Amino acid sequence: MTSPGATAGTGRTITTSIPARLDRLPWSRWHWTIVIGLGTVWILDGLEVTVVGNIASRLSESGSGLPITSAQVTGVAAALYVAGACSGALFWGRLTDRFGRKKLFMITLAVYLAATALTSISFDAWWFFLFRFLTGFGIGGEYAAINSAIDELIPAPYRGRVDLIINGSFWLGAVGGSLLSIVALDTEIFPIDVGWRLTFALGAVLALVILLVRRHVPESPRWLLIHGRDREAEEIVTSIEERVEAEKGEKLPRPEGELTIHQRRSVSFAEIARTVFGKYRRRSVLGFSLFIGQAFLYNAITFGFGAILTTFFDVPTGDTGYYFAVIAVGNFCGPLLLGKLFDTVGRRVMISSTYLLSGLLLFGTAWLFDRGSLSATTMTACWCVVLFFASAGASSAYLTVSEVFPMETRAMSIAFFYALGTAAGGISGPLLFAELTGTGKVGDTVLAFQIGAGLMCAAGLVAAVLAVNAERRSLEDIARPLTAAKERVGQSARERRMA
């Protein structure tokens, strides 16, 4: 129980078992509603990114209705999308920590919906660039708000696998985007200036459906507690417990451990900075390394894979979607099949090994490509294997920064590392990759592969040293809230050492 809870306000000290009550819940239908309501936005992101990469050649063709080149689509527009996501993450991330998870994951999805709908009516390059930026601006906010809410609502024993699978669902969107682009690029079905517009319009329709589903997802009780709204937190958790007990047909076990906190409405930037870069600087180095490695690799390859197929293997523009669908399936299978191991084998072993394996396999792919030993089919098979491991590693970057920093800084920490890492790897990646693959020289593309592989290996080595053993631990044990007055009652000596 939470005490006292009769009135909302800040400046009070309360003792609560709500975090422990959430963590001791068995998996239930209610948790599936959270996964569906919050996790499906990654499908939209995958749809967006993949469609743009696959339709780049079509957009540049005469009669498309948009005066733009393929390099501008895969280079400038891709970089602007990522720049929008970075700035959006920072902008919305701060608001998420201040005003709550639910308000912001509704607003950011609405921003995405409007921007992608307006992208579909692009008539000039500047309009297309503007609304690609704003689409990314909405998606960036989603990363901060959604990852915060997911980790605060999912029980500790399942948090790793759920977070990885949800982040990996990006690739379900990529599969859909690949197959959708095949239909959209077929001029026997749609005119050359209509098909690509319908792909963006479909993204807006899907976002509207998700917006309606998301209305039923509650605010994070953990956030409510800290911000003086413990009555609401108590009501939400009690309602969840009643639903779970009715479904399972038995009483829930008693929660273990309590937390005493001083409630307040906001935390200053200075305090966030001191916490993240002072007290948790080793974790900051870890988060930055993981994000740079995966951001360069994924943004470069996602936006440029279609161009590689058409440039080096003479794959027709309308067929690139088939190849991308294959590697997208491999990407989703990584988090799906390996996710449980992050909760059982552990974070350190799994994060470091997935990064290192993907980097080493990419070096091997670069070597085979340089020798001329690959065809479009075998190149796709190599990428499928590389990205099976890389996808699990990349998803674990979001998991890491969302669970290793205190509650009050969670959304802002996600936003900061996503923005900084993605700006370094995600903006430069598409620009550099488009430049290198655009030359048509094998050696230049090999260099792009090697840069991505090197960064993934470096991040894997950092993780081997600095990764936090967060598996099956409460968020409050991994990083005590800034508002916490004392350690949780019943916390073990081992947990105190690991925290």
ABEGO torsion letter per residue (X at the ends): XBOBAABBEBGBBBBBAAAAAAAABBBBAAAAAAAAAAAAAAAAAAAAAAAAAAAAAAAABBGAGBBBBAAAAABAAAAAAAAAAAAAAAAAAAAAAAAEAAAAAAAAAAAAAAAAAAAAABABAAAAAAAAAAAAAAAAAAAAAAAAAAAAABBAAAAAAAAAAAAAAAAAAAAAAAAAAAAAABAAABBAAAAAAAAAAAAAAAAAAAAAAAAABBBBAAAAAAAGBAAAAAAAAAAAAAAAAAAAGBBBBBBBEBBBBBBBABBBAAAAAAAAAAAAAAAAAAAAAAAAAAAAAAAAAAAAAAAAAAAAAGBBAAAAAAAAAAAAAAAAAAAAAAAAAAAAAEAAAAAAAAAAAAAAAAAAAAAAAAAGABBAAAAAAAAAAAAAAAAAAAAAAAAAAAAABBAAAAAAAAAAAAAAAAAAAAAAAAAAAAAAAAAGBAAAAAAAAAAAAAAAAAAAAAAAAABBBABGBBAAAABBBAABABBBBGBBAAAAAAX
